[in-house]
């Protein structure tokens, strides 16, 4: 009878252990699967874990992160669409003077491909008259913008192109 009681007790503990382990591993598997779905681009995916423990808190934070990421991505896509549909040339420079982003019009007028312009130092595009030095830089810092500065841009085939330069 003692053996039977011991076997039943161990079986009971084993069954409880299996349920306990599953209560931890199943939500973690759901989180791992959701990570894969979001990594593939479905930012609307959410984890359906209704629990008040640490794993439930992790799932809620994961969902909040995915929601925030979805909002940021939509905003970036919106801004990128505006950027690309502009009729004027637009070039984004970093603080180091290198080109960070260009639109199609900038590529068309300069003769460069996007991948050639991105990373190019401003000196290569503007020659000696760099718009981010001296008085122009001081005015940009002071007022927050530069407006209607006449500059010469050097195209890929070495043609001087007069431009009206604006910056903010």
Beta strands, then each sheet from edge to edge (+ up, - down):
strand 1: 91-93
strand 2: 99-102
strand 3: 146-154
strand 4: 160-167
sheet 1: 1+ 2-
sheet 2: 3+ 4-
end
